[in-house]
């Protein structure tokens, strides 16, 4: 496979498509488990709270990978790093399909999350390969692959588990990771040498950004709250849909992941508001929607329409707020976007991990109603601080 487009001096279309598909497949490893939780709980003989903790382990692992693995792209040739990440992911997924101990499986989910960051290495790699005139389109294609991986992962997982059991999902993931490891070894081009930066300095620089940039801290909080709310829902939804009055099958539960398509559409609307310098309006709207989605899920939780409407509104809110946040933080220090992205995404996934843990515990002790109240509270925790920050920004120049 030709790594570069001879006419434009950048990566070929075929290479970009391959990188986009690979990015989507590896990020899907984070989400396969969510519609399977009640089946996994039965398989290991554990309760809903223990099963929900697996999502937390996965997200904590991903946050650690963002902080500790992604910066290695400035020390190790990214082709070698990407191939190694996919190979380790293949091993982790294969072991997840085989183990009989819940404790060992929990540890494996941490490693699966840790080495699902291949896309976060691949996206800047593609941006570096692309000429300036094509860079935006190249990055957009990889981001589309990432979003499609998130969108389709739950549906594929639910359908496959319905046909062959939940362990077959991990077998499929292992095979995909192994194949991509082999293909990417041949397909990814070599890179020009980059300035060497000591690994400790990279890690320290990432978190130094949070200290130095107030706007980054604010947006990291909003992102963490958005993903916390998202995780509260998707950690508990499988238990809700598999019980009365729905009693849905594994495959049907997986189909609810397709409702996330609305979130992809919302990203474009949020991007237009951001381009028009209306980020505060976009943030207010999405935070209100985040809160309202859980009120709808609570009041309409006994009907299919209520559940679907709540899921759609939540996905729109989370994706819209994410795009708004990224449009703001990437403008703070263009020369340090990788470190800014790493710092933001660590906070984002730590929020998701906290939401998964809190959601699982709340559902097991208080049921669906208590879980929805928790989610609405998370939405308020995003809305009220943003209203305050917007007010203070109008009074004084915006600080970094």
N, C-alpha and C positions, 0 to 999 in steps of 0.2 A: 504494500500500500504506500502510495506516495504521500509523504507527510506534508509537502508544501505545494501550494498552487503556483505553478511556474509562471502564469500570466500576472499574478498580483503579488507574488513574493510572500504570501502568507500560507497558513495551513489550508489544505484542500478541503473541499466540502465534505468528502467522505470521511476524512479524519475528524472534522468537527462533529459530524453526526455520530461517529463512534464514541467520541469523548462525551457527548451529551447523553447517549444511551447508557454508557458506563456510569456516568454521574447519577443518573436516575436509578439505576439498579443498585448501586451501593448505598445510596441514602434510603432506599426502600427497606434495607435491613433494620432500620430504626423503627419501622411502623408495622412490619408483618405481625408482630405479637399482639397488637391492640385488639383486633376482633377475635383473637383466639383465647383471651384470658380465662373465660369460664371453662373452656375445654382443657386448657393447661391446668387450671385449678383442680378439676376432676381427675386428671391423669396423675397428678402428684399427690392428691389427697389433701390439699390445703384450702384455706378460706379465701374469700375475695380480697381481703386486705393484703394477705401474703402474695397472692398472684399479682395484684396491682403494683406491688413493690418492684416487680420485674421491670416495668416500664420506667420506674425511677432509676433503677440501676443502669438501664440502657441510656437514659438521657444524661445521667452523671458521667457515664463513660464517654459519651460524645462531647460533653463539655470539657472533660480532661483531654480528649483528643484535640479539640480546638486550641487548647492552651499549650499542650506539650508536643503534639505530633505535627500539626500544621506548620509551626515555625521552622521545622526541620527542612522545609523547602528552600530556605535560605542557606542551608549548610550542605545538603545532599542534592545531587542532580534529581530533579523532580520526576524524570522518567523512572529512575531506580526506586524512588520513594513511593510513587504511585503503584508500581508493580508489586513492591513489598507489602503495601497496605492491602491490596486485593488478595494476595496470597495468604496473608494472615487472616483476613476476613473469611476466606474459604475454609481454613482450618477451624476457626471459631464456630462458623455455622454448621460444619459437619459434626463437630463435637456436640453442639446443641441438639442435633437430631438423635444422638446416641445415648446421652447420659440418662441415668435412672434416678439420680438424686436431685431433689429440688435445690439444695444448697449449692451443689456444683453448677446446676443450670443457672442459678442466680448470678454466680461469679462469671459464667460465660456470657451472660447478657451484658455485663459490664465491659467485657472485652469486645463484644460485638459492637457496642456503642463506640468504644475507644477507636476502633479501626473502621468506622463508617464515615470517616472524614475525608475519604479519597476525593470526593467532589470539591471540597474546600481547598484541596491542593491543585486539582485539575483546572478549576476556573481561572485562577491567576496564571497558570501555565498557558492556557489557551490565549489569555489576554496578552501575554508577552510574545507569543508566537505570531499574533495577528498584527498587520500593519495598522497604523493609526486610523486610516480611512475605513477599515473593516472591524475595528476592535469592538465597537458597540454591538454590532450584529453577531459577532462571534460569541461574546459573553452572553447575549440574550438567548442564543440557542442552547448554551449549556444550562442557563437558568431555567429554560423551558423543560429541558431534560430532568432537572432536579425537581421541579414542581410536578411533572408527570409521574416521576417515581413516587413522590409522596401521595399523589392523588390515587394512583392505581394499586399501590402496595396493599392496602386493606382489602380491596376487592379481590385481587388475585389470591391473597392469603386466605380469605374466607371461602372462596370457591374451591381452592385446592384442598383445604382442610376438610371441607364437606365431602370431597371425593376420596381422599386417601389419608385423612388424619392430620393433626397439626404438625407432626414431625416431618411430614413430606414437604412442608413449606421450607423448613431448614435445609432439607436435602436439595431442594431446588435452588435456594440461595447459595449453598456451597458450590454447586455445579456452575452457576453463573459467575461467581467470584473467581473460580479457578479458570474458567474459559477467558474471562476478561484479563486476568493476569497474564495468560499466555499471549493473547492477541495484542495487548498493549505493549508487551515487550518488543514486538516487531514494529508496531505502528507508530509509537511516539518518537518524535525526532530528538536528536541531541540538542543540548542547549549551550549557549555561550557561557563562559565562566562568569560568575557573579562575585562581587566583593564578599570576602569572608567576614561574617559577624559572629562573635562568640555566642554559643547557645544561651548561656545565662543572661547575656545582654539582650538577646531577643525576647526572652521571657519577661525580664524586668521592664523592657521598653513597652511591651504590650500593656501591662497593668499600670505603668506610669501614665499612660494616656488617660486612664480613668481618673487619676488624681488631678491631672492638669486641665482636662476639658470638662467644664460643667455641663455643657450641652450633651456630651457623650454620656455622662452619668445619668442625666435626665432621660435620654432616649433609651439607655440600657434598662432603666427601671420600667419604662413603658413597654419595652419589648418583653421583659421578663414577666410582667403582669399578663400581657397578651398570650404568651405561650403557656403560662400557668393556667389560665382559663381554658385554653384549648386542650391542655392535658387533663384537666379535671373532667371534661366531657368525654374525651376518647378513652380514658382509663376506665370509666364506669359504664359507658354506653352499651358495651357487649353484655354486661350483667343485666342491665335494664331490659334490653331487647330479647334476651333469652328467657326472661321470666314473664309472669302474667302481667298484662293481658295479651302480650304479643306472642311469646313462645316461638320466636323466629329461629330458623336454622342457621348454621354457621355461614353458609353461602349467602343467605339473605342479609345477615348482619354485615358481611363484607361489602355488599352493594351500597351501603350507606356512605362508603368512602367516595363514591362518585359524586355525591352532593358537594364535595370540595371544589368541583369545577367552577362554582360561583365565586370562590375565592380567587381563582386565577383571573377571572374577568374583573374582579374588584381591584386587582393590582394595577390594571391599566387606568382605571378611574383615579386611583390614588396618585399614580404617577403624573397624570395630567394636572391634578391639584398642586402637586409638589412643584411641577414645572412653572405653574402660575404663581409661585411663592405664597401658596395658601395652605402651608403645612399645618398650621394651628387649627384651621377649620377641618382639615382631613383628620387630624388627631382627635378633635372633639367628637366628630361624627362616629368614628370607629370605636372610640371608648364608650360612647352611649350605646352603640349597637352591641358591643361586647356585654354590657350590663343587661340590656333588654333581651338578648338571646336566652339568658338563663331564666329570666322571668317567664318567657314564653315556654321554655322547656319545663318549668315548674307547673305553670297553669295548664299547659296542654300536654303534659307528660303521659296521659293515658290514651292519647290518640296518635295515630300515625302522622296526620297532618301537623300536629303540634311539634312532634319530634323532628320532622323533616324541616319545618320552618325554622326552628331554633338552631338546628345544625347549619343550615344555609347562612343564616344571619351571623352566626359565630364565625364561620369560615371567612365570610366577607370581611368581618371586622378584623380578624387576625392578619389576614393577608394584606388588607389595606393599610393597617398600622405598620406592618413590617416594611412595606415599600416606602411609606412616608418616613419612617425612621432612617432607612438606608439612604434616602435622598438627602437627608440632613447631615448624617455623620460623615458621609463620603466627601462632603464639601468642607469639612473642618480642617483637614490637613492632607491635601492630595498626595504629598510625598510619603505619607505614613498610612495609607489606606489598609494595607495588610494588617498592621498592628491594631488599627482602629476596628477593623472587621473582627479580628480575633477577640478583642476585649468585649465588643458588643455581643458577639455570638456566645461567648462563655456565659455572660449574664443571662442571655436569652434561654439557653438550655438549662441553666441552673434553676431559672424560674419554672421551666417545664418540669424538671425533676421534682421540685417542691409541690407543684400542682398535682402531679401524679400521685405522690405520697399522700398529700392532704385529701385528694379526691377519693382514693381507695379507703383510707381510714374513715372518712366521713360517710361514704356509702355503706360500709360494713356496720357502722354504729347508728346512723340516722336515716339511711335510705335515700331515695331519689330526691325528696324534697329538701333535705339538709344539704345534699350535694349541690343542688341548684342555688340555694342561698349562699353557699360558699363561692360558687362561680360568680354570682352577682356582686358579692363583696369584693372579689378580685377586680371586676370591672370598675367598681367605684374607686378602688385603690389606684387605678390608672386615670380615671376621669378627674377627680378632685385635684391631685397634684398638677396635672396639666393645665387646668383652669387657673391655678395659682401662678404657675410659671408663665403662662401667657400674659397674665395681668402685670406681673413684675417686669416682663420684657417690654411692655408698652411704656413703662415708666422710665426705663433706662436703656442704654444701648445693650444689644445682645452680647453677652460675654461668651467666650468660647467654652 
